[in-house]
């Protein structure tokens, strides 16, 4: 068996996910919680861009 699911709109911070499997005989298996800490990514300037900005301001 293979499973896949994605949370396309996760809440920022800590969330808990758990898989519950029910087979054809209606028997349940509940797996351990998975703790996920989601932080929204921020744009970071590359070091090359920072270096170029510094060089340009030094020439003034």
N, C-alpha and C positions, 0 to 999 in steps of 0.2 A: 504494500500500500504506500501511497505517496500523498502528502497533503501540502497545500500551499494557501496562505492567506496573507494579506498585507493591510496594514492600517494606513490608508492614504491621507488621513487627516488626524495625525496623532496630537494629543494634548501636550503642551510644553510641560516639562517636569517629569515626574516619575509615574509610570503606568505599570500595571501588572497584567500579564497574559497567561492563559492556561488552556491546555488542550483537553477536551473531553471527547472520548471516543465511545461510540455505541455500536456494537456489532449487530449482526442479523438476528441473534438470539436475544436481543435487547439487554445485553450485559454491558455495563458501563466501566470504562477505565478512565480515571482522571489523573492527569500528569501534574507534576510540580509546577508551581508558578514560575514565570520568567519575569524578572524585574528589568524594565527598560527605562533608562533616563534619557529623554529626548531634549535636545537643545537645538534650536533653529540655527542654521549656519549663517555666518556673517561674511560679507565680502571682505577679503584681505588684499591689500595692495602687494604686489610682488616686490622683492628687495631691489630688483632692477629699476622699477618705477620710482621707488624711494630714492635710490642713488641718483637717478637722472634729475629728480626734483631738487635734491641737495646741490648738485653741480650747477644747475641753472640759477639757483638763488645765490651761490657763492660768487658768480660772475658779476653780480649787480654792484 
